[in-house]
Amino acid sequence: VTHPRTTSHQPPMLGYRFTQFTPPPAGPDKGFEQLLKVFLQLVTITSGDVQEALSWLNEVDRQYGLTDDEYGMGDFIEDLKKRGYLEENPQDGSLKVTGKSEGEIRRSALEEIFGKLKKSGRGNHPTPHPGLGEEASTDQREFQFGDSIDQIAMTESLRNAQLNHGLSSDLLLTEADLEVRDTEHRSQTATVLMIDISHSMILYGEDRITPAKKVAMALAELIKQKYPRDFLDICVFGNDAWPIEVKDLPYLQVGPYHTNTVAGLELALDLLRKRKVANKQIFMITDGKPTCLKEGLRYYKNSFGLDRKVINKTLNLAAQARRLRVPITTFMIAQDPYLRQFVKEFTEVNQGRAYYSSLQGLGHLIFEDYKQNRRKSL
């Protein structure tokens, strides 16, 4: 008996072929993106003065060779106008940044300070109280009657089954092996960010206002992307206090002002009263002691040490905020001993928090505290 001869047809072997990587040539788009990042930083530092920012950019280009013969600074300025980052006044030819630039500045600040974040669909905050929700917490527990199948942690449950019943060809999985991940309740939060714009924010050879602006812009963009149902109000305080819009942040400047912390706190509490949410808080970025009050139409000022009258009024507002269940987190970007003593007393009265931060670490502190402060009962 003759058996038919069989042949096996093996598919060709799949693999990888490695060759030397040759980077693509840097085109105009790459040159534009690199210059745009530097330009937006300079716009923030110059408080929105486009002419001054471009002058600085030219000087940086002269020293470090950011452009070449293929793509020059004139090309970059034309591209800024064509792509909608700059708007030219037809009367006098002056340039100003557009809403597109303002949005890009905020996104750039967010990336610089907090890192790249994925946009969240709902943007709610977790509280520490487990329950039905849409975001899993890191806490796990045994399965209970009524738990959703979606909550079962399959990897941990299968591991429990192997530990409890051994390895065999037939996997035995019982109710006692199941673990579930708790989900977390959600909450809305209203935040007021107070920014000190007194003259000391640019004294002593240190620019403190630019990092404060960047943190404010990054926090605003963070809330927009990740917590879109939250509320953020921003107010500035010098001799007086007034609210500003997020779009105004790149143009914020310090003035010849004293530090009227009382006016800032009064305005912050007024803004929070309008927000009908359970969680409310105040973040205050400052580098100095309170030195000013407004009494009627006149200003009471004292920059020499800690004025008893000014300090007592400030502490009274801290206590009022505590009674309203509004914690105040103070970010003190100065290290004077008597300032630390004032902030310590202020924080104890309010039962809030205080951080003595370098400018470099300010953003991360605010981000972590922002997440932590919303973990409250509804």
C-alpha positions in Angstrom: 0.0 0.0 0.0 1.4 3.3 -1.0 0.7 6.2 1.3 0.4 9.6 -0.3 3.4 11.8 0.5 2.5 14.8 2.7 4.4 18.0 2.8 4.1 20.7 5.4 4.1 24.3 4.3 5.8 26.4 7.0 4.9 30.1 6.9 7.9 32.4 6.5 9.5 33.4 9.8 8.5 36.8 11.1 11.0 39.1 12.7 12.5 42.5 12.8 15.2 44.0 10.7 17.3 46.6 12.4 18.9 49.4 10.5 20.6 52.7 11.5 18.1 55.4 12.4 18.2 58.5 10.3 16.2 61.3 11.9 14.0 63.2 9.5 15.2 66.7 8.6 13.9 69.5 10.8 11.3 71.3 8.7 9.6 74.7 9.3 6.9 73.2 11.5 9.5 71.8 14.0 11.3 75.2 14.0 8.0 77.0 14.6 7.0 74.7 17.5 10.4 75.2 19.2 10.2 78.9 18.9 6.6 79.0 20.0 7.4 77.4 23.3 10.1 80.0 24.1 7.8 82.8 22.8 4.9 81.8 25.0 7.2 81.7 28.1 8.4 85.2 27.3 4.9 86.5 26.8 4.1 85.3 30.3 7.2 86.9 31.8 6.5 90.2 30.0 2.8 90.2 31.1 1.5 90.0 27.5 3.8 92.6 26.0 4.3 91.1 22.5 6.9 93.7 21.3 9.1 93.2 24.4 8.7 89.4 24.2 9.8 89.4 20.5 12.8 91.7 21.3 13.9 89.2 24.0 13.4 86.3 21.6 15.6 88.0 19.0 18.3 88.4 21.7 18.0 84.7 22.7 18.2 83.8 19.0 21.3 85.9 18.5 23.0 84.2 21.5 21.9 80.6 21.0 21.1 80.3 17.3 17.4 79.2 17.4 16.9 80.1 13.7 18.8 79.5 10.5 18.8 80.7 6.9 16.0 78.3 6.1 13.6 79.6 8.8 14.3 83.0 10.3 12.6 85.2 12.9 10.7 87.1 10.3 9.2 83.7 9.1 8.2 82.9 12.7 6.4 86.2 13.2 4.5 85.8 9.9 3.5 82.2 11.0 2.3 83.5 14.4 -0.1 85.8 12.5 -1.1 83.3 9.9 -1.8 80.5 12.5 -3.9 82.8 14.7 -1.5 83.4 17.7 -1.0 87.1 17.0 -3.3 89.8 15.8 -2.0 92.9 14.1 -3.6 96.3 14.6 -4.2 97.7 11.1 -3.9 101.3 12.3 -0.5 101.3 14.0 0.8 97.8 13.2 1.0 96.8 16.9 0.7 93.1 17.8 -1.3 91.5 20.5 -1.8 87.9 21.6 -5.1 86.2 20.7 -7.4 83.8 22.7 -5.6 80.9 20.9 -2.3 82.1 22.4 -3.9 82.4 25.9 -5.1 78.8 25.7 -1.8 77.6 24.6 0.0 79.5 27.4 -2.3 77.7 30.0 -1.7 74.3 28.4 2.0 75.0 28.4 1.9 75.9 32.1 -0.1 72.8 32.9 2.5 70.6 31.1 5.4 72.4 32.7 4.1 72.2 36.2 1.8 69.1 36.4 3.0 67.0 33.5 0.8 65.8 30.6 -2.7 64.8 31.7 -5.4 62.8 29.9 -8.7 64.5 29.6 -11.4 63.0 31.8 -14.9 62.6 30.6 -16.7 63.4 33.8 -14.1 65.2 35.9 -15.4 64.5 39.4 -13.5 64.3 42.6 -13.3 61.1 44.7 -14.1 61.2 48.4 -12.8 58.7 50.9 -16.2 57.2 51.5 -16.7 53.9 49.4 -19.9 53.5 47.5 -21.5 53.3 44.1 -19.5 55.4 41.7 -17.6 55.4 38.4 -14.0 55.4 39.5 -12.3 52.5 41.2 -10.3 53.3 44.3 -7.2 51.5 45.4 -9.0 49.8 48.3 -10.1 46.2 47.9 -12.3 44.0 50.1 -14.1 40.7 50.0 -17.1 40.2 47.8 -20.5 41.0 49.4 -24.0 40.3 48.2 -25.1 43.1 46.0 -21.7 44.0 44.6 -21.5 44.6 40.8 -19.7 42.1 38.7 -17.8 45.0 37.2 -16.2 45.7 40.6 -14.6 42.2 40.8 -10.8 42.4 40.7 -10.2 39.4 38.5 -6.4 39.1 38.8 -6.5 39.2 42.6 -9.5 36.8 42.7 -7.8 34.2 40.5 -4.6 34.5 42.7 -6.7 33.9 45.8 -8.3 30.8 44.1 -4.9 29.3 43.4 -3.6 30.0 46.9 -6.7 28.6 48.5 -7.3 25.5 46.3 -4.0 24.8 44.7 -3.0 24.5 41.1 -4.9 21.9 39.1 -6.3 21.4 35.6 -9.8 22.4 36.9 -9.8 25.9 38.4 -12.0 26.2 41.5 -13.3 29.7 42.1 -15.6 30.3 45.1 -17.3 33.3 46.5 -14.7 33.5 49.3 -12.0 33.9 46.7 -13.5 37.0 45.2 -12.1 40.5 45.8 -13.8 43.7 44.7 -12.5 47.2 44.2 -14.5 49.9 46.0 -15.7 52.8 43.9 -15.6 56.3 45.3 -18.3 58.9 45.8 -18.0 62.1 43.7 -18.1 65.7 44.7 -18.0 69.1 43.2 -15.6 71.7 44.7 -15.4 75.4 44.6 -11.9 77.0 44.9 -10.8 80.6 45.1 -7.1 81.2 44.3 -5.8 84.4 45.9 -2.6 85.9 44.4 -0.6 88.5 46.1 0.4 91.3 43.7 2.1 93.6 46.2 5.4 95.2 45.3 7.4 92.6 47.3 6.6 90.0 44.6 9.3 91.5 42.4 11.7 92.8 45.1 15.0 91.5 46.1 16.0 90.5 42.6 13.5 87.6 42.4 10.6 87.4 40.1 7.9 85.7 42.2 4.8 86.8 40.2 5.6 84.8 37.0 5.7 81.4 38.8 2.5 82.4 40.6 0.8 83.2 37.3 2.0 79.9 35.8 0.6 77.9 38.8 -2.7 79.7 38.5 -2.9 79.0 34.7 -1.9 75.4 35.2 -4.5 74.9 37.9 -7.2 76.5 35.7 -6.3 74.2 32.8 -6.2 71.2 35.1 -9.7 71.9 36.4 -10.9 72.4 32.8 -9.5 69.1 31.6 -9.9 66.8 34.6 -12.6 68.3 36.8 -14.9 70.3 34.5 -17.7 70.4 37.0 -15.6 72.2 39.6 -15.6 76.0 40.0 -12.4 78.1 40.1 -12.5 81.8 40.9 -9.3 83.9 41.0 -8.7 87.1 42.8 -5.7 89.3 43.3 -4.9 91.5 46.3 -2.7 94.5 46.9 -4.1 97.7 48.5 -7.5 96.3 47.4 -8.8 93.0 46.1 -10.6 92.3 42.9 -11.6 89.2 40.8 -9.9 88.5 37.5 -10.7 86.1 34.7 -8.5 83.1 33.7 -7.8 84.8 30.3 -6.3 87.8 32.2 -3.6 85.8 34.0 -0.9 86.2 31.4 -1.2 89.9 31.7 -1.1 90.1 35.5 1.4 92.5 36.9 2.4 93.6 40.4 1.9 97.2 41.5 3.1 99.7 44.1 0.8 98.0 46.6 0.8 97.0 50.2 -0.6 93.6 51.2 -4.3 93.8 52.2 -4.9 90.2 53.0 -8.2 91.1 54.7 -9.6 92.5 51.5 -8.5 89.3 49.6 -10.1 87.0 52.2 -13.4 89.0 52.3 -13.7 88.8 48.5 -12.8 85.1 48.4 -15.5 84.3 51.0 -18.0 86.4 49.0 -17.2 84.5 45.8 -17.6 81.1 47.6 -21.0 82.1 49.0 -22.3 82.1 45.5 -21.2 78.6 44.8 -23.9 76.0 45.9 -21.5 73.1 46.5 -20.5 71.2 49.6 -16.7 71.5 49.3 -15.2 74.9 49.3 -11.6 76.1 49.9 -9.2 79.0 49.5 -5.7 78.8 48.2 -3.5 81.9 49.0 -0.1 82.5 47.3 1.8 85.3 49.1 5.3 86.3 50.1 4.7 88.7 52.8 2.8 89.7 55.9 -0.5 91.7 55.9 0.4 95.4 56.0 -2.8 97.2 55.0 -6.5 97.7 55.8 -9.1 99.8 54.2 -11.2 101.9 56.6 -13.9 103.7 54.7 -12.1 105.7 52.0 -8.7 105.7 53.6 -6.0 103.0 53.8 -4.4 102.0 57.1 -0.8 101.0 56.3 2.1 99.7 58.4 5.0 97.9 56.7 7.2 97.8 59.8 6.8 94.4 61.5 3.5 92.8 62.4 0.8 95.4 63.1 -1.5 94.2 65.8 -4.6 95.9 64.3 -4.0 94.4 60.8 -3.1 90.9 62.2 -6.1 90.7 64.5 -8.5 91.5 61.6 -6.8 88.9 59.4 -7.1 86.2 62.2 -10.7 87.1 62.7 -11.4 86.3 59.0 -9.5 83.0 59.3 -11.8 82.1 62.2 -14.8 83.1 60.2 -13.8 80.9 57.3 -13.3 78.0 59.7 -16.9 78.5 61.0 -18.1 78.4 57.4 -16.1 75.1 56.9 -13.8 76.8 54.4 -10.2 75.7 54.8 -7.4 78.1 53.8 -4.2 76.7 52.4 -1.4 79.3 52.5 1.6 78.9 50.2 4.2 81.2 51.7 7.1 81.8 49.2 9.3 83.6 51.7 11.3 82.3 54.7 11.4 85.2 57.2 11.0 83.8 60.8 8.4 86.3 61.9 6.3 85.6 58.8 6.4 81.9 59.6 5.1 82.6 63.1 2.2 84.6 61.7 1.3 81.9 59.1 1.5 79.3 61.9 -1.0 81.2 64.0 -3.2 82.0 61.0 -3.3 78.3 60.0 -4.1 77.1 63.6 -7.0 79.6 63.8 -8.4 78.4 60.5 -7.4 74.7 60.9 -6.1 74.8 57.4 -2.7 74.1 55.9 0.5 76.0 55.3 3.4 75.3 53.0 6.7 77.1 53.0 7.7 76.4 49.4 10.3 77.4 46.9 8.9 78.8 43.7 10.1 75.7 41.9 8.0 73.3 43.9 4.9 75.5 44.3 2.8 73.9 41.5 3.2 70.4 42.7 2.2 71.4 46.3 -0.9 73.1 45.0 -1.9 70.2 42.8 -1.5 67.6 45.6 -3.4 69.8 48.0 -6.1 70.4 45.5 -6.7 66.7 45.1 -6.6 66.0 48.9 -8.9 68.9 50.0 -11.8 67.5 47.9 -11.9 64.2 49.7 -14.7 65.3 52.1 -18.1 64.1 53.0 -20.9 65.3 50.8 
